[in-house]
């Protein structure tokens, strides 16, 4: 779905101004899982990716746009 899920997860979390703990709590997962995703030790499963898409949408964000920005290193907010 995306080239680098670790950067995408980190970009989403930072855009929402959440700590790993807050992000994990909102998604109903462990902090360790978020940490492993962000540090490229594991990739989110297909279900987790769908949950991330829904989560971003509920916060007015687009993962596709965040992915493009993560690839271009642009830090501008992405709202729709």
PLY file of the C-alpha trace (Angstrom):
ply
format ascii 1.0
element vertex 80
property float x
property float y
property float z
element edge 79
property int vertex1
property int vertex2
end_header
0.00 0.00 0.00
2.75 2.47 0.95
6.48 2.31 0.36
7.57 2.98 3.93
4.92 2.25 6.54
7.24 3.21 9.38
7.53 6.79 8.12
3.81 6.93 7.44
2.88 5.78 10.94
5.31 8.29 12.46
4.03 11.10 10.20
0.42 10.36 11.14
1.21 10.25 14.85
3.21 13.47 14.72
0.60 15.24 12.62
-1.91 14.40 15.37
0.62 15.62 17.96
0.39 12.36 19.89
2.96 10.42 21.81
3.41 6.75 20.95
1.45 5.93 24.09
-1.48 8.20 23.16
-1.49 6.89 19.59
-1.45 3.28 20.77
-4.27 3.93 23.22
-6.44 5.55 20.53
-5.89 2.56 18.22
-6.32 -0.04 20.95
-2.83 -1.48 20.51
0.32 -1.58 22.63
3.01 1.08 22.70
5.47 -1.64 21.73
3.53 -2.29 18.54
3.66 1.39 17.56
7.36 1.45 18.39
8.04 -1.66 16.28
6.08 -0.16 13.35
7.98 3.13 13.54
11.37 1.41 13.85
10.77 -0.93 10.89
10.84 -4.09 12.99
7.30 -5.00 11.94
4.82 -3.74 9.37
1.16 -3.20 10.20
-1.05 -6.07 9.07
-3.66 -5.57 6.37
-6.30 -5.07 9.07
-4.06 -2.63 10.96
-3.46 -0.64 7.75
-7.23 -0.41 7.19
-7.62 0.76 10.80
-4.94 3.42 10.25
-6.76 4.65 7.13
-10.04 4.90 9.08
-8.31 6.54 12.04
-6.65 9.15 9.83
-9.95 9.85 8.08
-11.72 10.42 11.39
-9.11 13.08 12.14
-9.50 14.74 8.72
-6.23 13.37 7.36
-5.37 11.42 4.24
-2.76 8.68 4.50
-2.08 8.95 0.79
-1.17 12.62 1.15
0.85 11.93 4.30
2.73 9.22 2.40
3.55 11.63 -0.42
4.71 14.20 2.11
6.77 11.67 4.02
8.50 10.74 0.75
9.16 14.39 -0.10
10.00 15.36 3.53
7.37 18.10 3.52
6.06 18.90 7.01
2.95 20.88 5.98
-0.33 19.77 7.60
-2.66 17.64 5.53
-6.33 18.33 6.20
-9.37 17.82 4.01
0 1
1 2
2 3
3 4
4 5
5 6
6 7
7 8
8 9
9 10
10 11
11 12
12 13
13 14
14 15
15 16
16 17
17 18
18 19
19 20
20 21
21 22
22 23
23 24
24 25
25 26
26 27
27 28
28 29
29 30
30 31
31 32
32 33
33 34
34 35
35 36
36 37
37 38
38 39
39 40
40 41
41 42
42 43
43 44
44 45
45 46
46 47
47 48
48 49
49 50
50 51
51 52
52 53
53 54
54 55
55 56
56 57
57 58
58 59
59 60
60 61
61 62
62 63
63 64
64 65
65 66
66 67
67 68
68 69
69 70
70 71
71 72
72 73
73 74
74 75
75 76
76 77
77 78
78 79
